[in-house]
Amino acid sequence: MLIAGICLIVLAVILIVAHVFARKRIAALLVAKPLSTKEIAQEADLMNREMGETGGYQSMVTVEGNALCKAPLSSPIANMPCLHYEATVTREYEEDYEERDQNGHIHRRTRRGSEVISSQSESCDFSIDDGQGQIEVLNRDATYDKLEQSADRFEPQSSAAGNGLLMQFGLGMLEPRHGRRTLGYRYAERILPISRITAVGQASCKAGRMTIGTGGMAFILSPRTRSEMLGSAKSSANMTSIASLISAAVGVIVTIISFFVG
């Protein structure tokens, strides 16, 4: 009972951290005002005229429009054109182990497990066209919201042996840990597609070049609209707030009871 109480308290702490992140996202989305590329250019031009400087404009903004990319990435598993991908290869295996029962007898059993043996990601810069102009997106150190699942498949060891994907990931010569029998490999991949994109970040304008990227409170790229992201963040903040309070309260009660019962 004591362990259960401690686990609930730990869960409450995790939920509080998730709540803080959700609140930070809400704040960033509210601060980053929705602007068109034309409005950003006008703001930058006005500041440059008033301040007598070039390149001093910086502002947290939200821009929505169609993504344009001259040299898109090709995802390594699904071979889909994209602006960002995250790909993992997981080995699934089984192994024998020994377990001693309460009478001291040893039993041999088999269990299944998995381990990530490769994880890679890559991003490329692109532009957003909102119908009033274009702004370059410096696609580095972004937080990606709602990436599209482009691959999630399992291939048994017999099929994977001749699969070029393992060689592509540099995994052809890897051997499992002693005692483990490889069942197969799971290939999973998520991408930011070349579609309509919402960029939330710090816009700047220097020598007529408008860009948006990291800086300020956040840098978020998503196929969802600002209102969709804001609604999701508010819902997450509410749920984690309620769940953390319940988990903490029950955890404390269970922990206190365990001392008296024990």
C-alpha positions in Angstrom: 0.0 0.0 0.0 2.9 2.4 0.8 4.4 1.8 -2.7 1.0 2.5 -4.3 0.8 5.8 -2.4 4.3 6.8 -3.4 3.5 6.0 -7.1 0.4 8.2 -7.0 2.4 11.1 -5.5 5.1 10.6 -8.2 2.3 10.6 -10.9 0.9 13.8 -9.4 4.4 15.5 -9.8 4.5 14.3 -13.5 1.1 15.7 -14.1 2.0 19.0 -12.6 5.0 19.2 -14.9 2.7 18.4 -17.9 0.3 21.1 -16.6 3.2 23.7 -16.5 4.2 22.9 -20.1 0.6 23.2 -21.3 0.3 26.6 -19.6 3.5 27.8 -21.2 2.2 26.8 -24.6 -1.1 28.7 -24.0 0.9 31.7 -23.0 3.1 31.5 -26.2 0.1 31.1 -28.4 -1.6 34.1 -26.9 1.5 36.3 -27.1 2.2 35.4 -30.7 -0.4 37.5 -32.5 -1.7 36.2 -35.8 -0.3 38.3 -38.6 -0.1 38.0 -42.4 3.2 38.3 -44.1 2.1 41.6 -45.5 1.4 42.9 -41.9 4.8 41.7 -40.7 6.5 43.5 -43.6 4.5 46.7 -42.8 5.4 46.5 -39.0 9.1 46.0 -39.9 9.1 48.9 -42.3 7.4 51.2 -39.8 9.9 50.3 -37.1 12.9 50.8 -39.4 11.6 54.2 -40.5 10.9 55.4 -36.9 14.1 54.0 -35.4 16.3 54.8 -38.3 17.7 51.3 -38.3 17.6 48.2 -40.5 17.2 44.8 -39.2 16.0 45.7 -35.7 12.5 44.2 -36.1 11.6 41.2 -33.9 8.2 40.1 -32.8 6.4 36.9 -31.6 3.9 36.1 -34.4 1.7 33.3 -35.7 1.7 32.8 -39.5 -0.6 30.3 -41.3 -0.2 29.3 -45.0 0.9 26.7 -47.5 4.4 25.3 -47.1 6.8 25.7 -50.1 10.1 23.9 -50.3 12.5 23.6 -53.2 14.5 20.8 -51.7 12.3 18.8 -49.4 13.5 15.8 -47.3 12.7 12.2 -48.2 11.7 10.2 -45.1 14.0 7.1 -44.7 11.2 4.6 -44.1 8.1 5.7 -46.1 10.1 7.7 -48.6 7.7 10.6 -48.3 8.6 14.2 -49.1 8.5 16.2 -45.9 9.9 19.2 -43.9 10.9 17.2 -40.8 11.0 13.5 -39.9 11.6 11.4 -36.8 12.4 7.7 -37.5 13.1 4.9 -35.0 13.9 1.2 -35.4 13.0 -1.0 -32.5 14.2 -4.6 -32.1 11.6 -6.9 -30.6 13.0 -10.1 -28.9 12.3 -12.9 -26.5 14.6 -14.3 -23.8 14.6 -17.1 -21.3 14.9 -16.3 -17.6 14.8 -18.0 -14.2 12.3 -17.2 -11.5 12.3 -18.6 -8.0 8.9 -19.3 -6.3 8.1 -18.9 -2.6 9.1 -22.5 -2.0 12.6 -22.0 -3.4 11.9 -23.9 -6.7 13.4 -22.4 -9.8 11.2 -22.1 -13.0 12.4 -21.3 -16.5 10.2 -18.9 -18.3 10.2 -16.8 -21.5 9.5 -13.1 -21.8 9.2 -10.6 -24.6 10.9 -7.3 -24.7 12.0 -4.5 -27.0 14.8 -2.0 -27.4 15.3 1.1 -29.6 18.4 0.4 -31.7 18.2 3.5 -33.9 16.6 6.9 -33.7 17.2 9.7 -36.2 15.6 13.0 -37.2 16.2 15.7 -39.8 14.7 19.1 -40.7 14.9 21.5 -43.6 14.1 25.2 -44.1 11.1 26.1 -46.1 8.7 29.1 -46.8 5.1 29.8 -45.9 2.9 31.5 -48.5 -0.3 32.9 -46.9 -1.6 34.5 -50.1 -0.2 37.9 -49.3 3.5 37.1 -49.4 6.1 34.6 -48.2 8.1 34.2 -45.1 11.1 31.9 -44.7 11.0 29.4 -41.8 14.3 28.6 -40.3 13.4 25.1 -39.3 15.8 24.4 -36.4 15.1 23.6 -32.7 11.4 23.7 -33.3 8.7 22.0 -31.3 6.6 19.9 -33.6 2.9 19.7 -32.9 0.8 16.7 -34.3 3.3 15.1 -36.6 1.8 12.7 -39.2 2.4 9.0 -38.7 3.9 8.0 -42.0 5.0 4.4 -41.0 4.5 1.9 -38.3 5.1 -1.6 -39.3 6.6 -4.8 -37.9 8.8 -7.1 -39.9 9.7 -10.6 -38.6 13.4 -11.6 -38.4 13.1 -13.8 -41.5 11.9 -10.9 -43.6 14.2 -8.3 -42.0 17.3 -10.3 -42.8 17.2 -9.2 -46.4 15.7 -5.8 -45.8 17.8 -2.9 -47.1 16.4 -0.6 -44.4 18.6 -2.2 -41.7 21.6 -1.5 -43.9 20.4 2.0 -44.5 20.2 2.6 -40.8 23.7 1.0 -40.3 22.3 -2.0 -38.4 23.1 -4.9 -40.7 25.9 -6.2 -38.5 24.4 -5.7 -35.1 23.9 -8.8 -32.9 21.4 -9.1 -30.1 22.6 -9.4 -26.5 23.5 -13.0 -25.5 20.4 -15.1 -24.7 18.0 -12.8 -26.6 16.3 -14.1 -29.8 15.3 -11.5 -32.3 11.7 -11.8 -33.3 11.8 -8.9 -35.8 12.0 -5.1 -36.1 9.4 -2.4 -35.8 9.9 0.6 -38.1 8.1 3.8 -36.9 8.2 7.3 -38.5 6.5 10.6 -38.1 6.7 13.6 -40.5 5.8 17.2 -40.9 4.2 17.0 -44.4 4.5 19.7 -47.0 1.0 21.0 -46.5 -0.7 23.9 -44.8 1.5 24.9 -41.8 1.1 27.1 -38.8 4.3 28.7 -37.5 4.5 30.2 -34.1 7.8 31.9 -33.4 10.0 35.0 -33.5 9.7 36.9 -36.8 12.5 39.2 -37.9 13.2 41.3 -41.0 16.7 42.2 -42.1 17.6 43.7 -45.5 14.2 42.8 -46.8 14.5 39.2 -45.8 11.6 38.1 -43.6 12.2 35.0 -41.4 10.5 33.2 -38.5 12.3 30.8 -36.2 13.5 30.1 -32.7 13.6 32.9 -30.1 11.2 34.5 -27.8 8.7 32.3 -25.8 8.4 29.4 -28.2 8.9 28.1 -31.8 6.1 25.7 -32.8 5.4 24.2 -36.2 2.1 22.4 -36.8 -0.3 21.3 -39.5 -3.1 22.4 -37.1 -4.5 26.0 -36.9 -3.7 28.3 -34.0 -7.2 27.9 -32.6 -6.9 24.1 -32.7 -3.6 24.2 -30.9 -4.9 26.7 -28.3 -8.0 24.6 -27.6 -5.9 21.4 -27.2 -3.5 23.2 -24.8 -6.3 24.5 -22.7 -8.0 21.1 -22.5 -4.6 19.5 -21.5 -4.0 22.2 -18.9 -7.5 21.6 -17.4 -7.2 17.8 -17.4 -3.7 17.7 -15.9 -4.7 20.2 -13.2 -7.6 18.1 -12.0 -5.8 14.8 -12.4 -2.7 16.0 -10.5 -4.9 17.2 -7.5 -6.8 13.9 -7.4 -3.6 11.8 -7.7 -1.8 13.8 -5.0 -4.7 13.7 -2.6 -5.3 9.9 -3.0 -1.5 9.3 -2.8 -1.2 11.2 0.5 -4.2 9.4 2.0 -3.0 5.9 0.9 0.5 6.7 2.2 -0.8 7.8 5.6 -3.1 4.8 5.9 -0.3 2.4 5.0 1.6 3.5 8.1 -1.3 2.7 10.4 -2.2 -0.6 8.6 1.5 -1.7 8.5 
